[in-house]
Amino acid sequence: MQVKALEIRDAGTFIPALAVNMNPSNNEQRYLLKRCGYSCDGRPNIILTRLDGDETHHGDQATNDPYARIGRTWPIAHHWIIDHWNELQDGDVVDVEFALGERTTPKVSERISC
């Protein structure tokens, strides 16, 4: 399994997020993931949650279902992370406004802009 800490941004929104690609790195992981129903086929299967682990924010539970959350920020970000998993690095910004074509350039990280 691979883990990346990302910055999800939208209009007026900043979410430190944890993304986990649920593909196994070894046989022990493969066995357990398959027992949970994961396909383990190499395609990104991303569990996404808040980095602070606080699930009290509008039902922000950890999920690998991009459609599990209401609104636009989480579902758009989740799809973007799945589609761009191999390009993303720890600390990268997932800019929902950019993904939707509302901005011509993606936002930079708050760690750089503040």
C-alpha positions in Angstrom: 0.0 0.0 0.0 1.2 3.5 -0.7 0.3 6.5 1.4 0.3 10.2 0.4 -0.5 13.3 2.5 -2.2 15.9 0.2 -3.7 19.3 0.4 -7.3 19.5 -0.9 -8.3 23.0 -1.9 -11.6 24.5 -3.2 -13.2 27.9 -3.0 -12.7 28.8 0.7 -11.6 25.3 1.5 -8.4 23.8 2.9 -8.4 20.1 3.8 -5.2 18.2 4.8 -6.0 14.7 3.5 -4.5 11.2 3.7 -4.8 9.1 0.6 -4.0 5.4 0.6 -3.7 3.3 -2.5 -5.2 -0.1 -1.5 -3.0 -2.2 -3.7 -0.7 -4.6 -1.9 3.1 -4.2 -1.5 3.5 -7.8 -0.3 1.7 -11.1 0.0 0.5 -10.5 3.5 -1.2 -7.3 2.4 -2.6 -9.0 -0.7 -4.2 -11.7 1.4 -5.9 -9.3 3.8 -7.0 -6.8 1.1 -8.5 -9.6 -0.9 -10.4 -10.9 2.2 -11.8 -7.3 2.4 -13.0 -7.5 -1.2 -10.3 -5.4 -2.9 -9.4 -6.4 -6.4 -5.7 -5.8 -6.0 -5.4 -5.4 -9.8 -2.9 -2.6 -9.8 -5.3 0.2 -10.7 -5.5 2.9 -8.0 -8.1 2.1 -5.4 -7.9 5.1 -3.1 -9.1 5.4 0.5 -9.4 9.1 1.3 -9.8 10.7 4.7 -8.9 13.8 6.7 -5.3 13.8 7.7 -6.3 14.8 11.3 -8.7 11.7 11.5 -11.6 14.0 12.6 -14.7 12.4 11.0 -17.1 14.9 12.6 -16.9 17.3 9.7 -20.0 16.5 7.7 -19.5 12.8 7.7 -15.9 12.9 6.4 -15.3 9.2 7.1 -12.5 7.3 5.4 -13.8 5.7 2.2 -12.7 4.4 -1.2 -16.0 5.4 -2.7 -15.7 8.8 -4.4 -19.5 9.2 -4.4 -19.9 8.5 -0.6 -19.7 12.2 0.3 -22.2 15.0 -0.4 -21.1 18.2 -2.2 -18.4 18.7 -4.8 -15.1 19.1 -3.0 -14.5 15.5 -1.8 -15.9 13.7 -4.8 -14.0 15.8 -7.4 -10.8 15.6 -5.3 -11.2 11.8 -4.9 -11.6 11.3 -8.7 -8.6 13.6 -9.4 -6.5 11.6 -6.9 -7.5 8.3 -8.6 -6.8 9.6 -12.1 -3.5 11.3 -11.1 -2.2 8.9 -8.4 1.2 8.2 -10.1 1.9 11.9 -10.6 1.1 13.0 -7.1 3.7 13.5 -4.4 3.3 14.1 -0.6 2.2 17.7 0.0 0.8 18.3 -3.5 -2.3 20.4 -3.9 -5.5 18.8 -5.3 -7.3 21.9 -6.6 -11.0 21.3 -7.2 -11.5 24.6 -9.0 -8.7 23.8 -11.4 -10.0 20.2 -11.9 -13.4 21.7 -12.9 -11.8 24.2 -15.3 -12.8 27.2 -13.1 -9.2 28.2 -12.8 -6.5 28.2 -15.5 -3.7 27.4 -13.1 -3.8 25.3 -9.9 -3.4 26.8 -6.5 0.0 26.5 -4.8 0.3 25.0 -1.4 -0.4 27.1 1.7 3.0 26.1 3.0 4.5 28.1 0.1 2.1 30.9 -0.2 1.8 31.9 3.5 
